[in-house]
C-alpha cells in the first residue's frame, strides 16, 4: 500500500462514476467534521478516484469552507483500467450485501441513557436515520434490559460452544504427548 498526501486540486473524480452519492455528501461531511478523516481515498497513478468519491466531495466542501484538507491521504494503486472499473463497481455494490445485526446495534444504542442522548451524540440526521430504520423504539435503557440481553447472548454463545465441542475430539500426539483437537468427522 502506498499512501501519499495529494493536493485536493490534483485529485480527479472518475468521470463515469455510476454511483450517485449526492444525498450522502452532507452526512459524510458532518461525520468527517466530528470524527476526522480516517479512511484514505483510493486513486490510480494519475490521481483519478477509484474509491472514495463521497469522501472526496465532502472534503472538497470542508476545504472550500475552512481551508482544511488542502492535501488528502490517498492509497495510490496500480491497476489496469479494467480492474479499476471492476473495483469501483464492487466497492460501491458490496455494501448492499450487508445487514444490521439488530441485537448488537440495540446493545450499542442502549448504552445511551435516553433518545435525547442519542440525538446529542449523533447529528440529528443520523438520529433520524436510526429512528427511521428501527422505528421509534429507542427508549431509556434499564439494567434489566442489559441483563436480559447479556443473558440471551451468553446462552447463545454457550449453545454454539457446546455444539462445536460435540463435534471435536481431544487427542494426544504419540511423539510428544501434547493434546490437540480434531473434528470427529475427520476420524471416520
Secondary structure, DSSP 8 states (H G I E B T S, - for coil): --EEEEEGGG-B--TT-----TTTHHHHHHHHHHH---S-EEE-TT-BEEE-HHHHHHHHHHHHHHS--SEEEEEE----HHHHHHHHHHHHHGGGG----HHHHHHHHTTSSSHHHHHHHS-HHHHHHHHHHHTT------HHHHHHHHHHHHHHHHHHHHHHHHTEEEEE-TTT--EEEEEHHHH-
